Amino acid sequence: MSDSKHAELSAREVLEAVDGGGWRVSSGRLRAVYRSPDYATGVAFVARVAKVADAADHHPDLTLRYGDVAVTTYSHRSEERRVGK
């Protein structure tokens, strides 16, 4: 699916755009894992991410475990998770 307004980016271009921060491209998705010293700190981090995500109208998948939070995001335009079709 091609859209003249949006160019497809390679994994390398995406990683250059996010400028590090532990992000990796896997299966067409951008993913980072953030360590937390305890569960409560992870919960607070998830709440901050949720607030920013709502403001941006983009909602990543968040996986909270003791000691870390995984953040996975993807384009709504991707073939595997198309929205609005």
C-alpha positions in Angstrom: 0.0 0.0 0.0 1.6 3.2 -1.1 0.7 6.7 -0.2 2.3 9.7 -1.9 2.3 11.6 1.3 4.3 9.0 3.2 7.5 7.3 2.1 8.5 3.9 3.4 11.6 4.1 5.6 14.2 1.4 6.0 15.0 0.1 9.4 18.3 2.0 9.3 16.5 5.3 8.4 14.1 4.7 11.3 16.9 4.1 13.8 18.8 7.2 12.6 15.6 9.2 13.1 15.1 8.1 16.7 18.8 8.7 17.4 19.5 5.7 19.7 17.8 5.4 23.0 17.8 1.7 22.9 15.3 1.4 20.0 15.4 -1.6 17.7 13.4 -2.5 14.6 11.9 -6.0 14.8 9.2 -7.5 12.5 8.4 -4.0 11.1 7.9 -2.5 14.6 10.0 -0.1 16.6 10.7 -1.5 20.1 12.6 -0.4 23.2 12.9 -1.8 26.7 13.3 0.5 29.7 14.6 -0.8 33.0 13.0 0.2 36.2 14.3 -0.4 39.8 10.9 -1.6 41.0 7.3 -2.2 39.9 5.9 1.1 41.1 8.5 3.0 39.1 7.5 1.0 36.0 3.8 1.8 36.6 4.7 5.5 36.9 6.6 5.4 33.6 3.7 3.7 31.8 1.4 6.5 33.1 3.7 9.1 31.7 4.0 7.3 28.3 0.2 7.0 28.2 -0.3 10.8 28.8 2.2 11.7 26.0 0.7 9.0 23.7 -2.9 10.3 24.2 -1.7 13.9 23.5 -0.1 12.7 20.2 -3.0 10.4 19.3 -0.7 7.5 18.9 -0.9 4.6 21.3 2.1 2.2 21.6 1.8 -1.3 23.0 3.1 -1.2 26.6 4.2 -4.3 28.4 4.9 -3.8 32.1 6.9 -6.4 34.1 8.8 -6.2 37.3 12.1 -4.5 36.4 11.2 -3.3 32.9 8.7 -1.8 30.5 8.7 -2.7 26.8 7.3 0.0 24.4 6.4 -1.2 20.9 5.1 1.0 18.2 4.1 0.6 14.6 2.6 2.6 11.8 -1.2 2.4 11.5 -0.5 2.1 7.8 1.4 -1.2 8.1 -0.1 -4.2 6.3 -0.4 -6.3 9.5 -2.4 -3.7 11.5 -4.2 -1.5 9.1 -6.7 1.0 10.6 -9.7 2.4 8.8 -9.8 -0.1 6.0 
